[in-house]
Amino acid sequence: MYNSHSFDSSHDHDHSLEYKANTIEQDLLRNHLTEDDLLKYRVYMPSDTSEVTQIDFGDTILFTSMYLSCLSFKYSITKDDDTKKQLEKEITALHKAMEITGKQGLLARYYGKEITPELAKISNHKGLNHGIGNFKDYVWYGNTSKDQYIFFIHSLTLAYDLVDNEGLRALIRNDITSLADHLLKNGRLIDIDGSTARYSELSRKFPLNKLSLLQSAYHVSGNEKYKKELKKEFNFVDNFNWPLYFYRLSLKQYNDVLAVISYHNLIRLEQDPERRSFFLKDFRRCWRNKLRGSGNPLFDVMHEAIDSRSDHKARNELILCLEDFPLEKREHTIKIDVPSKSRFALIRMRFEKQAKEPVPIRLRPQVDSLWKKSSFSINFKGDGNIKNSGVDFLFVYWMARYYNLIREDM
């Protein structure tokens, strides 16, 4: 039992999941999109005003990609015209993030038509570039790390199979293969100035992410060179019994999030029985030893989607977490008195006291994504004026609907 000194959102538990999804998305469309249809995932928006100011930019492409995945899952179920139109807008917005850099395979973190004080403060003007040609009125933020690429690849590959517009499919094909070619040429992600981008390693040291990218490139293009490269990478990990993901070395839950996104992409597209069996075995090892019971609905929905041998315990945990999710995510101060059992975790090079069991969703810090924040956090400071989009709920909800893990009337 947790004793919480925090903002109470327990009344949100009374709403159906469908109602939550519709309410959160309408708010997202109203308050969390730029004029270029990028997601303003974290904004300054006091509850007593309609003023909305974007205050975070570095993960813009990641969260926009997450929203595109939501729309892809949703459209496959509803076939709704408004969803289709928004899906097409998001594909175009993400394509522009690749096109605006002017360099093959290089993705911008964010782009817009002005350097706002908030953007200047976040970036300190490092990584800011001015567009050229058709984008001369834009600035874009670079130094893009692999997390942006991983979500970008996952969302575009999902959308590719659902869009009946060949022009948009061609954009997706071009963007994914350009990224794959960039990686095959350089072995890592290279920024506009020729330097290695932050946390950009996608080599054999981290085979899961590279295999996922090659899988997507072959899926959308049919080009045998990606299949050949995929087979070569697979033979390496198979011959040396090399894990796809070194989960024991990960100190952050966020790395686990990136892993399951890549696992999903890799396994769902794999047609070769031997490789698929290998990938599944590796995912089950990671699930069994690291992800299971962590109180993270993203891990639960990915497990149910990937592994047909599931006993569906994860499904039940998933539903309980979504029921507990707040209708509106504001960053309030959180201070939880944990039961006698607690632990210390190394977070950003310092030890932080955490709960030993996952904290209920409604009591967790309502940050930009609940799925990448530790499920065991018990302290957070906020005044309620910073609001987050809720796209993390939409991603898991519509993925669960797509895989028939929850019903429309729940």
Secondary structure, 3 states (H helix, E strand, C coil): CCEECCCCCHHHHHCCHHHHHHHHHHHHHHHCECCCCCECCEEECCCCCCCCEECCCCCHHHHHHHHHHHHHHHHHHHCCHHHHHHHHHHHHHHHHHHHCCCCCCCCCCEEECCCCHHHHHHHCCCCEEECCHHHCCCEEECCCCHHHHHHHHHHHHHHHCCCCCHHHHHHHHHHHHHHHHHHHHHCEEECCCCCEEEEEECCCCCHHHHHHHHHHHHHHHCCHHHHHHHHHHHHHHHHCCCCCCCHHHCCCHHHHHHHHHHHHHHHHHCCCHHHHHHHHHHHHHHHHHHHCCCCCHHHHHHHHHHCCCCCCHHHHHHHHHHHHCCCCEEEEEEEEECCCCEEEEEECCEEEEEECCCCCHHHCCCCCCCCCCCCCCCEEEEEEEEEECCHHHHHHHHHHHHCCCCCCCC
